[in-house]
Amino acid sequence: MPVSAMLRAPMALAGKLGVKKAAILYSDEPFPAGLADGGRAQAAKNGIEVVLYEKYPKGQKDFSTLLQKAKAAGADALVPTSYEGDLISMTRQMKQLDINFPYTFMVYASTPQFQAIGADSNYIFSHTNYHPAINWKVNAGLTREQFAKAYDTLFPKAEFPPDFQTALTYGAGALTEEIIRKAGATDAAALKQASMDLSDKVTVMAGPYAIDETGKQLQMPFPVVQLLPGKGMVPVYPEDVAVEKAVYPAPAWNKR
């Protein structure tokens, strides 16, 4: 899936829940900037006004001013598109400042590293394609269950369990194997043709594979999850994979 579409589901859910205004924050790095730009476009498609769209320098540690600006702008949703370290700092600073948003979406909140902060992560939305409730009909490579067992065998002392990044990495490898097998060669022209021929015909652990004529990924959707007390990471959107209803608005910090 292109970065421009990665926030499609989170913004669609936000619109369905009643979010009217969003604040998008991003670090001055290519991937977070691309996510932010795509998020702004997806917000517009769902009738959500972006009341704050702000970049900050890589390495920034104090987000209090940005968070206060987002709150003052009347944002119902906070969507920072940065990496785990920044997101952890933002979450802790929101609690310290008693700033709460009804809807907070963080791409990397689904990682074990982020969830290690404990109860402060509750009610935050994220996304993943690696969860016991998300099982595609795989026809290339290992299924999620098979992969989980193999991962535990190969990495018994791993500090953290697999997450969506692990699934994407393995899925890319399994797909590449299928493309090479189909091409019967490794030259660029043969691989390109095989990639097109396999479009919409292969599903790996990370999801279905389909590309347009430029090679842009059209499938491999990321369901939205929410971190809920006592339940951990729970799929809440779209409906065909949801196991719980989204909790919205998020309760105030002193009521959690």
N, C-alpha and C positions, 0 to 999 in steps of 0.2 A: 504494500500500500504506500503511495507517495506521501511524503510528510504533509503535504497540503490537505490531505483527507484524514489524517490521523485523529483529528478532534471532531470528526463528523458525528459520531455516536454520542460523545459527551455533550456537545452543544445541542443535539436533537433532544436528549434527555432533559437538559436544562430547560429548554423551551417547553417541553411537555409538563414539567414540574411547576412552571410559572415564573421562571427567571426572566426579568425584563432588562436588567442592566448588568454588565460584566466588566471586570477589570482584568486586563491581561498584562502580566509582567514577564520579562525575559532577560536573560543575561546576554551580553554582547558576544555571542558565539553562533556559528552557522546553523546548527541543528535547533537550538532553542528559538532562534530568530525565525526559522522556517516554520516551526510549530506555531509560533505566535501569529505569523502572517496567515497561515491556514486557519487558525482558530478565529481570527477576526472575520474572515470570509464566511466560515461556518456559522458564526454567531449571527451575522446579517441574514443568512438563509433561514434562521429560526426565529426571526423577529426580536433578536436581543441586541440592544444598543451597547456598544463598547464605550464606556464613559471614561476609561483610562487605559491607555496603551503605551507602556513605558519600558524603555530599555535601561539596564544598569550595567556597569562595568564588571567583567569577569573578576571573580575574587572578592566581591563585595560581601561583607559580613553583617552589616547593620541594615535591616530592611524596615525599621520602624517608620521612617518617613514615607516610604512607598505604601506600606500597609495603611497608614493613617490617611494618605491621599485617596486610596481606593475606597476606604470607608466614607470619607467626606464626599466623595463623588456619588455616593448612593448606590454602590455596586451591590447587587444581590448575590453575585457570583465572583469568586476569585479564581483566576486561572493562570498560575505561574507556570511557564513552560521550561523550567530550568532542571538541573541535575539534582541528585539526592541531597547532597550537602546543603545546597541553598534551600531546598524545600524543607529539610529538617529544621534549619535555622528559622525560616519563616514561620513554621508551625509553632515552634517554641516561643517566638517573639509575639505571635498573635495571642497566645495564652497569657504571656506576661503583661501585654498591653490591654488585655480583655477585649480584643477585637474579634468579632465573630461574623462570618458570612453564612447565609442560609445554604449556599452551595459552594463548596471548594473542590476543585478538580486539580489533581497533581499527577502527571504522567508516571512518575517514578514512585508514587506512594504504594504501588503494588509490589515493590521489591522487598525482600526480607530485610535488607539493610535499613530501609525507611521504617518498616513496621517494628524494628527493634526499639524504637523510641517509646513503645508501649501505648498506654491509654490516650496519650495526646494525639494519636493518629486516628482515633475514632471519628466516624461520620465523614471522613474525607473520601471523595470519589477518586477512582483511578481507572485504569484499564489493563486487561491482560488477555492473552490467548493460551495461558497455561493455568488450568484449574481443574480439579476433579469433576466439576459439573460441565466442563467444556470438552467434549470429545467428538472430533470430526471423524467421518468415515474415511480413514486413511488408506490410501492404496500405494503409497511410496514411503519406505522407511518404517520406523517404529511408531506404534500408537503412543499416546500419552502415558498409559499405564506401563507399557513395555519400556518406554524411555525412563520413567521414574525408577524402575527396578534396576535398569542398567546403570543409571547415574549413581545410585546408592552403592552399587557393586564397585564401580570404577573409582568413586570418590567417597569412601566411607568416613573420611575425616574432614569433609568439606565444611567450612564455617557456616555457609548458608545453603539452603535448598535451591533448586532451579527456580527461575522466574520467566517472564515473557521474553527477556533477552536471550536466555538459554534456549527457549523454544524456537525463536527466530533463527538462532545460529545453527541449531541442529537441522531445522527445516530447510535452511539454505543449502546445507550439505547434502541432504537427502534429495532435494530437487536437482542440484547440480549433477549428482550421480545419474538420475533419470535422463537428464538432458544429454549427457555424454553417451549414455547407452543408446539413446535414440539416434544421436548423430552418427555414432560409429567412428567418430574422429574428434580431434580437438582444435581444428582450425576455426577461425571466427565465423566464417560463412555457414559452415555446417552446424555450429552450435546455435547460431541465431535462428536458422531454419527449424532446428529441433525445438528450440524454445517456443517458437510460434506454433508449431505442430502440437505441442503438449498443452498449450493454453486451454484452460477450462476442462482439462482431462486428468489433472493430477491434484491430489490432496495429501499434504504432509501434516505432521503433528501440529504445526502452527496454523493450519487452515488451508482453504482451497487456493490454487494457483491459477491466475488468469492475467494476461497482459494485453495491452493495446498494441497497435502497429509500431509504436515508438519504444516498446518494451516497458512501459509504465505499468506497475502492478495495479490491478483493478479489484482484487479480492483480498483475502487474508484479513478479515475484519477483526477489530479489537472490541469485544464486549466490555461494557462498563461494569465496574465492581465498586462496592462501598465497604469500607472497614467498619464493622459493627461490633459493639461490646459483646464479648463472650462468643462471638461467631467468626471473628477474623474477616478475611476477604470474601465477600459474597457477591456473585453476579446479580445485577439488578436491571440490566438492559442490554440488548433488546429482549422482548417478552419471551422469545423462543428459547433463551438460555437462562432467564432470570429464575432464581430460586427464592428470592425475597423481594418485597416492595422497597423502593428507595425510601430512606428516612429523610424527609424534607419538610420544613427547614431543619437544619442542624440545631440542636439545643445549645443554649448559651453555655459558656465554659463553667459557670457556677451551678449548672443543672445537669452536668454530665456525671 
